[in-house]
């Protein structure tokens, strides 16, 4: 029995169910955190390849791999082979992104450094985030995350960089920045992009969701430059 894999990020159950119901071969689903792996199986190779191509076209906006690998592992493998470099600054995620990437052998070839600037004073002292920005906009803000990226670029420039600051909860939220508010920034060749998100769930859920968004954004940037 031959197999093909379609690895997806951020896909709804209804979309997957619809695809399975319309498939002429066996399709099984393996769900993990924010990821969905479709395993296509058939003894008819021609039919398998036909269904595989249909699946790739249908889910091209959510596709991140055609291998049995997680999103972080996909990012790791791409960076490993690319010659690009990466750095990061984490606040609410507390080093989670760095930890996951450095779980993979060989990460030192691209992952140059990261800083966990959990407090305001560390953002000021290590990343040179101006105190006026922190006082006026707060640690959880687009302006602060842009400044965190600037700080990374000042410390040691890398091809790509990420910065995260948010309210993981369960305490610390406010009416304008409720628990789950997270700002995520990516720097690519000196260009900064920062987006605001609101994640639901426990403290662990919020931190992991922020990390997986970083991985997806890095994937998009790396693939765009390869």
N, C-alpha and C positions, 0 to 999 in steps of 0.2 A: 504494500500500500504506500503510494507516494504522498508526500505532504508539501504544502506551501503555507507560508505565514503572511498575515496582514496585521501589522501592529498599529493600533490607533490610539490617539489621544483626544480626550474631550468629545466623545461620541455618545449619543443618547441610546438607551436600550431599545427604543422603538425602531430606530434606524437599523440597528443590528438585527433585530428580530425580523424586520421586513426583508432584509437581504437573505437571511437564512431560509425563510419561507419560500423565497423565489429561486433558491439555488437548486441545481440539478445534481449536486454532489453532497457528500457529508461535510457539514461545517459545525465545528464545536467552538465554544466561546470560553476563554479564560480571562477573568477579570482580576485586576490588581489595582492599586491606588491610582486613580485617574487614567488608567490604561485599559485597553481592551485588545486581547490577542485573538484573532480569528485563525483557526487551524483548518485548512482545506485538505480533504483526503479523498483519494480516488485511485482505483486500479487502472483507470483509463487516463493515461498521461495527456492525451490530446484534450480531453474534456476538462481535466484538471487545469491545464494551462489556459484554456478558454475562460473558465470561471475565475481563475486568478486574475487575468487581465481585466475582466469585468469589475472585480472587486477593487482593484487598484484605481480604476477610473472613477468608480462610484465614491470611494472614500479618499480621493486624492488630497482633499483639504485637511483631513485628519491623520493621514498616514505619516508615520515617522520611521518605520523600518519594515523590511520584509524578512527579518530574522527573528529567532526566538530570543529576544533581548529586551531589557527595560529601556525606558527613555533615558535615564542617566547613563546607562551603559552605551547607548547609541551615541550620546554626546561625547562621552569619553573616547570611544573608538574613532570618531570623526576628528576630534582634536588631536588624538595620538598620531594620526596619519597626515595631518594637515601642515604641521610646522608652525601653527599659530600658538599664541600664548594667552594665558588667562589669569586674572586676579579678581579679588572680590572683597566686599565690605558688607558685613552682616550685623544687623541690630536684632530685630525680633526673632530671626531664625537661629541666632546663637551659634553659628558655625555649622549648621546642619548641611548646607550645600557643600561646603568644603569637605566635611566628613564623608559625604556620600561619594564625591568625585575621587577623593584620595583612598577610598576603599579599593579602587581598581589599580592593579599593577601597572606601572609605567606612567602614572599621572604626573610624576615629577618632570616629565619631558615638556609638558605644556602648562601645568598649574604652578605658577611662580610664587604666589603668596596670597594670603587673605588676612583680614583683620576683623575681630569681633568688637565693634565699637558699640557696646550695649548702653553705656551711659552718655549723657550729653558731654561731659568733660572729656571722655575718650574721643568723641567725634571732633571736639575742638583741638585736643592735643595731638592726636594721631593723624587725623584727616584734614585738619585745618578748616573745619566748618566754622564760619564766623559766628561768634556768640550772638550777634544781632539777628542772624537768620534763625537761630534756635529760639531766641526770645520772641521774635515776631511771628514766625511760622510754626514753631514747634519741631520736635524731632521727627514726628510723623507728618511729612509734607513733601511735596514735589521738589521744592527749593532745596531742602536739606539733602535729599537723595542725589540731586544734581551736584551739589557741593561735595558729597561723599565720593562720587565718581571723579570729580575734579581732584580730590585729595589722593585717590589711587593713582591717577595719571601723573601727579606731582611726585609721589613716592617712587614709582617705578612703572613707566608706561608698558602696557601689554596690548596685544592685538584686540582683545576683548576684555571687558570688565563688567561686573555686576554689583549692584548695591541694593539693599533691602532694608526698609524701616517700616514698622507697623505696630498695631495693637493686637497682641495674641490673646489677651484676656487670661482668666475671666474678669480681672479687674483692669482699670486704667482707661476705659472708654469714656467718651463724652458725646453730647448730642451731635456735634459736627464731625467727630471722629469716633464712631462706635467701635466696639470690639469687632475685629475682623477687617478693619481698615488697614490696607497695606499698600505702600508705594514701592514699585519695583523699577529699577533703572538698569539699562544696558548701555555700555559704551562700545562702539565699534569704529575703529580708526579715528578716534577723537570725536565722533558724533554721539551725543547723549540722547537717549529716549527714555522717558519716565512715564509710567502709567499708574493710575490709581485703581485698586481692586477692593472688593468687599467679599470676604470668604466667610462661610457659615461653618459651624461645628465647634469642636473642643479646641483647646489651646494647641494640642498636638496636630489636629486636623488643619488648623489655620497655618501653622508653621510649615507643614508638609505641602499644603496646596501652594503656598508662596514659593517653596523650593522647586516644585514641579513646573510652575510657570516660568521660573528662571531657566530651567533646563530646556523647556520648549522654545523660549526666546533665543537661547544660545544656539539651539539646533537650527533655527531659522537663519540666524546670522551666519553661522559657519557654512551651512549649505549654500547660502547666497554667494559666498566668497570662494567656494571651492571650484 
